[in-house]
Amino acid sequence: MTTTTENCWGTAYWLRNCEGFRVETEDGEQGYVDAVELTPGGEAAALVVRFGERFTHAVRVPVRAVEELDATSELITLGPLSGARGPAYRQLRIPAAISGREGAPTDS
């Protein structure tokens, strides 16, 4: 029997724990993650992102719209909300010093 354990530094971990991360859209709009909505299984389903001059406009963004997640600088870049690509295309940037070894894969 083979079991698989999740890498705690992978994309799924950071999506579940990204409250407070800065958010940038493809058209330059900036905001921050106010909350993370989870599935019953504990996976991130959507991010509640606050936008606007005083961050008063909350938008529910499905995680499939996340194009890039940089855990080091706590920055999430969103792609188009319609027709967003799936998790296979997400990039997670973690410097080798954090991942534990040079040349280590950066996505789970």
C-alpha positions in Angstrom: 0.0 0.0 0.0 1.4 3.4 -1.0 0.4 6.6 0.8 1.0 10.1 -0.3 1.6 12.9 2.1 1.1 16.6 1.2 4.2 18.8 1.1 3.3 21.4 3.7 5.1 24.1 1.7 3.1 23.3 -1.5 0.6 25.5 -3.3 -2.4 23.9 -1.6 -1.0 24.8 1.8 -0.3 28.4 0.8 -3.8 28.8 -0.7 -5.3 27.6 2.5 -3.1 30.0 4.6 -2.9 33.2 2.4 -5.1 35.6 4.5 -3.4 39.0 4.4 -1.5 38.3 1.2 -1.4 41.1 -1.4 -3.3 40.5 -4.6 -2.6 41.9 -8.1 -4.8 41.4 -11.1 -3.8 41.2 -14.7 -5.0 44.8 -15.2 -3.0 46.2 -12.3 -5.7 46.4 -9.6 -4.4 45.7 -6.1 -6.0 44.3 -3.0 -5.5 41.8 -0.3 -6.9 38.4 0.8 -9.5 39.0 3.5 -10.6 35.4 3.9 -10.2 31.9 2.4 -13.3 29.8 1.8 -12.6 26.0 2.2 -14.3 23.0 0.9 -15.7 20.4 3.4 -12.4 18.5 2.8 -10.3 21.5 3.9 -9.1 22.6 0.5 -9.2 26.2 -0.7 -12.2 26.8 -2.9 -12.2 30.6 -3.2 -10.5 33.7 -1.9 -12.4 36.7 -0.6 -10.3 39.7 -1.9 -10.8 43.3 -0.9 -10.2 45.9 -3.6 -10.8 49.6 -3.9 -9.2 52.8 -2.7 -10.1 51.9 0.9 -10.5 48.1 0.4 -14.3 48.4 0.8 -15.2 46.2 -2.3 -15.0 42.4 -1.5 -14.9 40.0 -4.4 -15.1 36.2 -4.2 -12.4 34.8 -6.5 -12.2 31.1 -7.3 -8.8 29.6 -6.6 -8.5 28.5 -10.3 -8.0 32.2 -11.1 -4.7 32.3 -9.2 -1.9 32.4 -11.8 1.0 32.8 -9.4 1.5 32.6 -5.7 4.8 34.0 -4.2 4.9 32.9 -0.6 8.1 34.7 0.2 6.7 38.2 -0.7 3.1 37.2 0.2 1.9 38.1 -3.3 -0.9 36.5 -5.4 -1.3 37.3 -9.0 -4.7 36.7 -10.6 -5.4 35.8 -14.2 -8.7 36.3 -16.0 -11.6 35.3 -13.8 -13.5 33.7 -16.7 -11.9 30.7 -18.2 -9.2 30.5 -15.5 -6.7 27.8 -15.9 -6.5 24.9 -13.4 -4.0 24.1 -10.7 -1.5 22.5 -13.0 -0.6 25.9 -14.3 -0.1 27.6 -10.9 3.3 28.6 -10.0 4.6 28.7 -6.4 7.8 30.6 -5.8 9.8 29.4 -2.8 13.5 30.1 -2.6 15.8 27.1 -2.4 16.9 28.2 1.1 13.3 27.7 2.3 12.6 24.6 0.4 15.6 22.9 1.9 17.7 22.2 -1.1 19.0 23.7 -4.3 17.0 22.9 -7.4 14.1 21.5 -5.4 10.7 21.4 -7.2 8.7 24.5 -6.4 5.2 23.1 -6.8 3.4 20.2 -5.2 
